[in-house]
Amino acid sequence: MAVSVRVRIAPSPTGFAHLGTASTALYNILFARQNNGAFVLRLDDTDLERNRPEYEALIYESLTWLGLLWDEGPNNPGPYGPYRQSERVDVYREHAARLIAEGKAYRCYCTPDELEEERRQAQREKRAYKYSRRCLMNPPEGRSVFAVRFKVPGGEIAFIDMVRGEMKFDADLIGDFIIVKSDGYPTYQFASPVDDALMKITHVIRGEEHLSNTPYQLMLVDALGFERPAAYAHMPLILANDGAKLSKRKHPEANLILFREQGYLPEALLNYMALLGWNPGTEQEIFTVDELVQAFSFDRVQHAGARFDWEKLNWINGEYIRRLADDELARRLQPFVPRVEASTLELAVPALKTRMHKLSQAVDYLDYLWTDPPAPALDAETTKRVQQAINALRDVPWEPEAIEAVLEKAVADSGVGKGKFYTPLRDILTGKKVSLPIHYTLALLPREVALSRLERAALVRQ
């Protein structure tokens, strides 16, 4: 009987939504869609000091913006809830108590100072540290505060990783580890496999940093008598451009909301994320989500970390911008330039489309529409050419094609090149040396405003 595929992500609401969360969600969704499976969002929110409701809201907002929608989650419950780990604490305690009753776990009363002394002793003896099992063999009397440790059975732990193939770990090297902290809350190593089992997760697709956690979690799955997931897949880490692990503190590209604020299209960011650590084996670089579902496979996922490349993202985003219909691009640009009227923005779109690699650049091109730049001082020859432009523009229909035609004639009559003729006009109209094509730059302004700026500058002498 075929397994009904169920996958999940389990982010922690302890800060802004992370690019790595979205990347992991994307690969989970691609695999789920390939197999008509379900994608679950579960929140690892047992860090009571750092969890915030606003961070949980950011996870929902960011994933929804990207179109990475979940079939089950805290705000969309299914049959295996609750989906916040903080609401499942009694479940973890129940299973920890069962492990203790079966002799597979035990209470540990050791103080932090005692454990630190054990570690120091191991260092002095130049050996790898493993907990001494003192509380298993001879627990101290008169103490009431305890954590719960799993009794590691030893032996070899093997599992299939869809990226790396068969993996084997020697459990004899692993010391008895804590599964429930002294505050009664579970550790990640305990809560995660319990939830995966109870939520019927069939494939665990997550970041490479969790590869070393897998033997710990499989020992617990086996001890609890749960069925193991069918397979794991540990995806390569996303690295900053300098090769360091992507950090919330050091690297702005870790913050998902930043991409929306800067005007990256969600479909372009998804496309780029898919190529971070995976390649299709073809020359194709622009993919719809449906095409990614068809093309994605774990055997083409790289093992090494994937460096974030702003240039590549900008290129992909620019390609997506140019493929948008003009009215759709105008709609997406509107939040970035709210002071620009809809009709003006629609007129600007054809010129903007070929020049932007992110939507926020529209501000740099259009801010002259609501900001009056100071008039530059002109020499006599430049003033003469500006006056030629003014004369040519007075009675022309105020639209880009007509403006372009009369200015082309003015350039020809002036005897200078386009660059020399147009650069002062750009400077006068926008305060910048770079702008949209001059006929668009003019047409986007009301005629009287454009001519007023030109006439004012013609009066200013060097």
Buried (B, 14 or more C-beta within 10 A) or exposed (E): EEBEBBBBBBBBBBBBBBBBBBBBBBBBBBBBBBBEBBBBBBBBBBBEEEBEEEBBEBBBBBBEBBEBEBBBBBEBEBEBBEBBBBEBBEBBBEBBEBBBEEEBBBBBBBEEEBBEEBEEEBEEEEEEBBBBBBBBEEBEEEEEEBBBBBBBEEEEBEBBBBBBEEBEBEBEEBBBBBBBBBEEBBBBBBBBBBBBBBBBBBBBBBBBEBBEBBBBBBBBBBBBEBEBBBBBBBBBBBBBEEEEBBEBEEBEBBBBEBBBEBBBBBBBBBBBBBBBBBBBEEEEBBBEBEBBBBBBBBEEBEEEBBBBBEEBBBBBBBBBBEBBEBEEBBBBBBEBBEEBEEEBBBBBBBBBBEBBBBBBBBBBBBBBBEEEBEBEEBEEEBBEBBEBBBEBBEEBEBEBEBBBBBBBEBBEEBEBEEEBBBBBBBBBBBBBEEBBBBBBBBBBBEBEBBBEBBBEBBEEEE
